[in-house]
Amino acid sequence: MEGSIQWRYNVEFVATCPACLEDLLAGELKDLGADAVRPLSGQVSFSGTLETGLRACVWSHLASRVIAVLARIDAGSSDELYASLSTLPWEEHLGSQTSFMVDAHGTNARLKNTQFSAERAKDAIVDRIYARHGLRPSVDRERPDTVVSLRIRDVRATVGVVLTGARPLFARGLGQRRQTGLRSDYAAALIRMGGWDGCSPLAFLTTGEALALEAALHTENVAPGLLRPRLGCEAWGGFDAALAEKLIAEARAARRSPQAPLLALGEGSQSSGCMRRNLRELGLAAELRDGALEDGIGSDAAGTDMRLLILDGSWVFADALVQQAALRDRVERILPACPQTARAVLFSRQGLAGLLGAEPLQTRRVLLGRADAVMECIEVAAVRPRLRVPCKAPDGSVHDVAVSVPASDQFAARLAKVARERRKWAAREDISCYRVYDADLPDYALAIELYGSLGDEKDSWLSIAEYAPPASVDADLARKRLCDAVAIAPAVLGIDPRHVSLRTRSRGRGGSQYAEEGTGAAHAVHIIDEGGLAFEIDFGRHLDCGIFLDHRTTRAELREMMKRAPAPKRFLNLFAYTGTATCYAADGGALETTTVDLSRPSLDWAARNMARNGFEGAGHRFVQADALAWVDEQRHARGASRYELIFCDVPTFSNSARMRTSSFDVQRDHAELLIDVSRLLSEEGVCIFSCNLRSFKPDTDALARAGVSLEDITARTIPHDFERNPRIHSCFIVRRVRPRG
């Protein structure tokens, strides 16, 4: 045949896999008898007979796809790709009565879109077959009979047939049901890193089903291909049905009874029950036992013979230090009960070996989705116990918390001391939400706030915000300190560790800006009490939780000012966020309120806060608008309302695409804003203006020339729990006066 390939003799294949797993896949392919094995980027090339390629389809745990290479062609442009593909004998590979699709990867200077490349390749293939037989094969992108692979690199392309079909090998035999947790090929990589032969007990801590499935396949010597309904290339012209049947029969004959039990470590039987049901549905007989975290695996007799422990923490995201600290504690409870001759393979987003004080035997950095992750193999005997710091909770109980930095005991002592004083003060003042710690120690530059839920002490939460350390501070040391603080704080303050919200922030040129938001806190709405009012807070979905505690005194001042304001007691809240100031004003007797914010979710939140406190009706308006533009419009609008009290708590900087102006900078733009705001005041009206730019300096001369005066009331608006940080905000009373000059 034209360009014929002798499929029973030497054939070139490519097996694809996740990046950084190429050497593991190369070793597996060598074990399967492949020749000329060569790891590349995201793939491994090898050669052999057609039997070699099909055997990889049946037995590989690590490959995503196996491709039989047909040709390497010129592909510098669309026309060149079409012409090159048209010379290949597609009528010998694809039947006119079957369907196919083109799976395209890679780009070059003139082929920049893989979808276009696939479409152009499809046209060349269909036109070639039509020219030879007068029939056009159908194209099916969902369930094709044959998949053609097109991999473009520079001006060349590799063309082949995907022997494994459209469904990747790591999907295993789960049908249309989506596998939860870790993917099967990553689970297989962890097992291969640990060198487990399937003949000794294996313990693992994970979420999802993949590790249990892969371990069962190994201990029963079941080829993963047996779980698939078909290989995926049966309709290809080069397929040898007899050879495939022979390989399947050999794989079935190689199956053995389970050689060792599997120990699933977890806090309950629900997850292991799902794993067990999954194994049974797939016809696997491996014995899956439950192990207790507190006792490690020593409570199971099989644990004494265990040679490998796999700890999968990949589900904990890199910025979720709350969950990372909990994962590290769980790992430290498990490892002491393991045989000291065992190995542990750790899988995490940031790396666990260093936190455990162990030097890894192997380290493999991989991509998990679009995020980095680390696979590490360590000797259990190499783990060094961390220092434990006794932490006394408010109820008198003492908990030993493991820490990585010796100086963290000073943080624990300081936090406990400050918390005792702050707790007494809060009780005297009837305050349930307050700042406990405010960067008291420079090396632990954290802001820790406690939020007591209304009516349920056990539902209290901690918010921990860390200023990102400067570049001069060792990043690993800073992370260890933060992990220690996240573990210590709930123990000292008597808070459920699951009720900790963590955010890391960096200092911008104006106050603090959140650099990244941790995912440690699950979404849940809580109701808190402040000043006799109820407010909704949320630690899970938003950058801030819904209330700024440093304005507690300012809000109380607004309420008192509203009580003294003359009729008709109208209140305006600009840059209103969740409307907490509006609630205080309404509680002070405001008959009409206008709440303005650019964010619809924030306004909806404000409306819920008002309704929760009984303030509803036509007199309370919520306006979604750019506050700057809205103030300017209202200033010049005939018959617009004038207000007895205005609260204007501005952002330091904003460049929202929805703003009418390109950006807002409080230092640059405050004078113009305050002049406009002052024109919305009634004859005896006043405005409370606040910002959190630490270096803020009001332009009093420009304001005076426009008939606006400022009275600095910052000192009296800083609550006791923020006294360590008197520049947390600046606060002024704004009045209209006779213009100067």
Order of alpha helices (4+ residues) and beta strands (2+ residues): beta-alpha-beta-beta-alpha-beta-alpha-beta-alpha-beta-beta-beta-alpha-beta-alpha-alpha-beta-alpha-beta-beta-alpha-beta-beta-beta-beta-beta-alpha-beta-beta-beta-alpha-beta-beta-beta-beta-alpha-beta-alpha-beta-alpha-beta-alpha-beta-beta-beta-alpha-beta-alpha-beta-alpha-beta
